[in-house]
Amino acid sequence: MNTATATDAMSWIQVIVLSIVQGLTEFLPVSSSGHLRIVSELFWGEDAGASFTAVIQLGTELAVIVFFAKMIWEIILGWFRGLFNKEKRGQDYRMGWMIIVGSIPIGLVGFFAKDLIRDSLRNLWITAAMLILFSFFFILAERVGSKSRGFDELNMKDAIVMGLCQCLALIPGVSRSGGTISGGLFLGLDREVATRFSFLLAIPAVLASGLFSLDDAFGPTVGQSATGMQLLVGTAIAFGVGYASIAWLLKFVGNHSFAWFAAYRIPVGVLLMILLALGVLQP
């Protein structure tokens, strides 16, 4: 079990490095929380904490909102129009409900299991195991998924299944995008469609998690504390790097398999286990 306590404050170099890591890994299916946990332990010998992670994720989610601003605005307008006029219930109206319903599972699990998420599940042995084991989920999804269904074919079943898969991201090492995108591939969605919906589905959950964790980030029960300015700068860095990561990933998935990320995750997981076994890192 991770027994780290909040005994000191974060340094500026920690904030900058971890924010860059967050921006680079939030949208790639490699687990941002897992990488933040690994980098924190490797370079500073202690866990920065789940609350710090949740807050700087607000930056990467802001990047999603800006990147998909036109689509999000159309969904919001379509949802409100359809809510009061049955004749205007088109795809945007249905998409609004899909995002709402798909966000419920992780909201419930995150709320009722928050203590487990902030402490026990941040054990690096768990992170290493998930990096390795969940990689095979990517590979299987790529092999069995037809990747033939377009954005207009998204339905409530897709939202619920991908929403349930999103819950797995609460375990460092799994990956929010990896879980939801793989779920979409299993359902036959095109790679880019699954990726775009994965980004949209994450917005309510991550925003709620970040705002809910603001108070704890200043004086966490587990991990290190950060000042308001550090959280602000970290969020801004995560936004800039995250925006570039979104653009890159959408181009990548058009012509490449997600199995490529498994080729990265598995060696990292094995190396992490070796470092833990040798005592170089503490779990």
N, C-alpha and C positions, 0 to 999 in steps of 0.2 A: 504494500500500500504506500502511496505517496504521502510522506509525512512533512512536506515542506510547510513552513509557516511564514507569515508576512513579517520579517524581521528587519528589512531594510528597503531603501528606495531604489528605484531603477535609475541607471545612469543615462545620459543623453545618447551615448554610443549604442547602448542596448535598445533604446527606443527607436533610433534610426535604422539599425540593422534589422530588428524584428518587424518593423513596419514595411521595409522593403521585401522581406521574406513573405509577409502577409499578402502584399500586393502581387507578388510573383506567383504564389501558390494557391490563392483563394479559388481561382476559377479553373486551374488545371487539376485533373483528377489524381492529385498526389497527396492530399490532405494538408491544408494550411495549418490546422491546429497541431497535427503531428510534427510538422517541420518547425513550428514555433517552439514546441516542447523540446525537440531534439537540439535545436540551435541554442536555446536558453541553457540547457544542461551542459552542452559541449563547451561553450565559451565562457559561461558565467557560473556554472555549477549549481544552479537552482532554477526553479520554475518561475517564469514571469507571471503565471497565473491565468486562469480561464477568463477572469473578468477583464483583464487588459486585452486579451485576444478578442473578446466579444465587442469591446468598445472600438478598437481600431478597425474591426470588420465594418463599422459604419462607413468608413472611407471607401472600402471596396464596393459596398452596396450603393453608395452614392454614385460610384462610377457606372454601375449597372443602370441606375435611374437616368443618368445623363446620356449614356450610350443608347439606351432604348427609349428615350424621352417621348418621341413621336408615337411609338407603339403603345407605351404605357398610357399616354394621354388619350389615345383613341379607345383603349380598353376601359378607362375610367368613365369617359363620356358615354360609351356604348352601354356600360353597366347601369349608369344612372338613368339613361333614356329608357332602357328596357325595363327597369324597375318600376317605372310609372306609366309605361306604354307597351302593352303586349305586342303591338304590331312592329315595334322596333327592336325586338329581341333577336339580334343577329349573332354572328360569331364573336364579336367583341363582348357582348353581354354574357355569352356562355363562357368566354375566356375569363371574365372577371370572377364568375362563380367558381370556375375550376381552380383559380389561384387561391381564392378564399378557402374552399373546401380542402384543397391539397395542403394548405398550411396548417390545418388544425392538428394533425397527428404530432408534428414536431413541437407545436406549441404546448400540447398537453404533456408529452414526455419530458420536454425541457423544463417545464414548471415543476412537475412532481418528482423529477429525478435530479434536480439542480445540484444537490449536495454530492451525489454520486458522480456527476459530471465534473464538478470542480475539484474532486479529490481522487477517489479510487481509480476512475477510468483514465486518469492522466499518467498512470504507471507506464514507463517506457517499454516494458516487456509486452504490454498490451498493444502499444503503438507499433512496435516491430512486427508482432504477429499479424496485426490488421494490414500493415503495408504489404506483407507477403500474401496472406490468404485472400484478401479482397481483390488482389490483382487477377486472380483466376476468374473472378466474377466478371471483370472487364472482358477477358479473353472469351469466355463462354457467351457473353452478351453479343459480342461481335460475330461469333460463329453462327449462332442460332437466329439472331434477329434478321428480319427481311429487309429492314431499312427502306421500306417502300411507301410509308405513310407520310403525307405532307402536313403542313401546319393547319390547314382547314379541316383535317380529319381528327384532330385532337378531341377527346371527349372526357367525360367525367371519370370514367374508369381509369384512363391514363393519369389523370390528376391525382386520384386516390392512391394508385399503385406507386407513382413517383413520389407522392407525399410521404408514404410509408417508408420508402427507400431513403428519403431524406433524413429520417430519424436516425439511421445508422451513422450519420455524420457526427452525431454527438459523441461518438467514440473516436478519439484521435487516431489517425492512421487509416480511417476508412475513406474520407473525402465526401463532402456534400455534393459537389458536381459529379464525382465519379459514381456515387450511389444513385442519384436521380437520373443521370444520363444513361447508365447501364439499365436501369428499370425501363426507361423509354425505348432503348434498343430491343429489349426482350419483348416489348409490346409491338415491335415492328416499325417504330418511328425512324424517320431519316435522321442521321447523325446531327445535322445542323438544327433540325426541328427540335430534337430532344435536348440539345445544348441550349437553344434559345429559351425553351420553356423552363429548363432547369434554372436559368438565371432569373426569370420572372418569378418562379415559385419560391426562390430563396429570399426575395425582398421582404415580405412581411415578417418571416421568422427571424432573419438577421437584424432587422431594424428593431424589433421588439426585444431581442436578446441584448443588443448593444445598449439600448436605452434603460433596460431593466438592470444592467450591470454597471451603470455609470457610478452609482454611489459606492458600490463595493470596490471598484477599481482604485478609489482614493485610499481605502483602508481595508484591503482584502483579508479574509480569514486564511486564505491559502495563496501563496505567491508573493510577489513584490508590489509595492504601492507606486503609483505614478502621480505626478502633479497635473493640474489642469492643462498647463501649457504643453507638457509632454504628450498628453492624450490628444490635444488639438493638432500638434505637429505630426504625431504618428498617424492620425487619421488622414491628414492631408497627403502625407507620403504614400499611404496605402491607396488613396484615391488615384493619384497620378500613375503609379506603377500598375494598379489594377485595371485602369482604363486601357493601357497599352496591352495588357495581358488578354483582355476580352477580344480586342481586335485581332490579335495574333491567333488565339484559339479558334475563332470562327473561321479564319482562313485555313487553319490546319485541318479541322475536322471535315472540310469539304473534300479532301483527297487522301486523308490518312486515317488508319485504324486507331482506336483507343488502346489497342494492345501494345502500342509503342510506349505508353506510359507504364504498363506493367513491366516492361523491360528496364525501366528506371526504378520503380518501386521495390521490386524483389531484391536487387542487389543492395539497395539502401536498407531494407529491412534486415537482411542477413548481416550486413556490416554493423548495424545497430545492435543486433543480438551478440555479436562477437565482442563489441566494446563493453556491453553490459556484463558478459560472462568473464571478461578479463578485469573487470572492476574499474575500467577507464571512465565509465559513466555510471552514475547511480540511478536506479529506476525511479 
